[in-house]
Amino acid sequence: MPDPSRLRDSTQIVVPPAALDGIRGDLESRFAVTVFDERQSVRIIGSPIEIKDVNTYLARHGISVP
């Protein structure tokens, strides 16, 4: 059985709310992901393949993902 934390890491990205300023609309239209606003963060949830592509997209826009 897979480790839940490892599975979660491959299906979501958590960033500060300001990180998506100016690119959120493009992010949601380019990728099959769901974006949830939380109090202190924004959670981007999708398939492992989409999350990998989103991670690359964010990196190209200067947003580092831990």
C-alpha positions as CSV (number, residue, x, y, z in Angstrom):
1,M,0.0,0.0,0.0
2,P,1.4,3.4,-0.9
3,D,2.5,5.9,1.8
4,P,-0.3,8.5,2.0
5,S,2.0,11.5,2.4
6,R,3.9,10.5,-0.7
7,L,0.7,10.1,-2.7
8,R,-0.5,13.5,-1.4
9,D,2.8,15.1,-2.5
10,S,2.3,13.8,-6.0
11,T,-1.2,15.1,-6.3
12,Q,-1.1,18.6,-4.7
13,I,1.0,21.8,-4.5
14,V,0.5,24.3,-1.7
15,V,1.7,27.9,-2.2
16,P,1.1,31.3,-0.6
17,P,-2.0,33.1,-2.0
18,A,0.1,35.9,-3.5
19,A,2.2,33.3,-5.5
20,L,-0.6,33.0,-8.1
21,D,-1.3,36.7,-8.6
22,G,-1.5,37.3,-12.3
23,I,-1.3,33.6,-13.4
24,R,-4.1,31.9,-11.6
25,G,-6.5,32.2,-14.6
26,D,-3.9,30.9,-17.0
27,L,-3.1,28.0,-14.6
28,E,-6.7,27.0,-14.3
29,S,-7.3,27.1,-18.0
30,R,-4.1,25.3,-19.1
31,F,-4.2,22.5,-16.6
32,A,-6.9,20.1,-15.3
33,V,-6.5,21.1,-11.7
34,T,-8.7,22.3,-8.9
35,V,-7.5,25.4,-7.0
36,F,-8.7,25.8,-3.4
37,D,-8.3,29.0,-1.5
38,E,-7.5,28.5,2.2
39,R,-6.7,31.0,4.9
40,Q,-3.0,31.0,4.6
41,S,-2.4,29.2,1.4
42,V,-3.7,28.0,-2.0
43,R,-3.9,24.3,-2.6
44,I,-3.6,23.1,-6.3
45,I,-4.9,19.5,-6.6
46,G,-4.7,17.3,-9.7
47,S,-3.4,14.1,-11.1
48,P,0.4,13.3,-10.6
49,I,1.0,14.1,-14.3
50,E,-0.8,17.5,-14.1
51,I,0.9,18.4,-10.8
52,K,4.3,17.7,-12.4
53,D,3.4,20.0,-15.3
54,V,2.1,22.6,-13.0
55,N,5.3,22.5,-10.9
56,T,7.3,23.1,-14.1
57,Y,4.9,26.0,-15.1
58,L,5.3,27.6,-11.7
59,A,9.0,27.3,-11.7
60,R,9.1,29.0,-15.1
61,H,7.2,31.9,-13.5
62,G,9.7,32.1,-10.6
63,I,7.5,30.3,-8.0
64,S,9.4,27.7,-6.0
65,V,7.5,24.8,-4.6
66,P,8.9,23.1,-1.5
